[in-house]
């Protein structure tokens, strides 16, 4: 199991919670963005992938590489719809889980609002990310990771047979082809 982060717009607090969870659970987390990201030092469970710039390139990378049973964090509803269909457990940075029961409705509302904005209607923006969002995300991340690991999808980190320590994953920051 991997934990995928759509890192272009993920709040710093979300990334930090993911870093701590990955280290605590010895779970490989992958940050994907169209800018250079530096994984935190001393955490062999975090890697970063930089994709070429352009609309939805990071989303396409995550959609292509995530597997059933993985967990993903994204605020991008079209990406969430693709991941839910692939049976990837998906949550947004505000702590809402995307499910087969709600992702279609959320995608429809998103498309409707996009249409209104395209017609010149002022729809306002998202409220600032705050403490309640951070708390909701922490709780949802914990529940979703627990559920994923109990489902038997936890493959665990690659370990060095000689030391029992997590194997280095080579350069933890890569550029996607």
ABEGO torsion letter per residue (X at the ends): XBBBBBAAABBAAAAAAAAAAAAAAGBBBBBBBABBBBBBBGBAABBBBBBBBEBGAAAAAAAAABBBGBBBBBABAAAAAAAAAAGBBBBBAAGBBBBAAAAAAAAAAAAAAAAAAAAGBBAEBBBBBBAAAAAAAAAAAAAAAAAAAAAGABAEBBBBAAAGBBBBAEBABBBBX
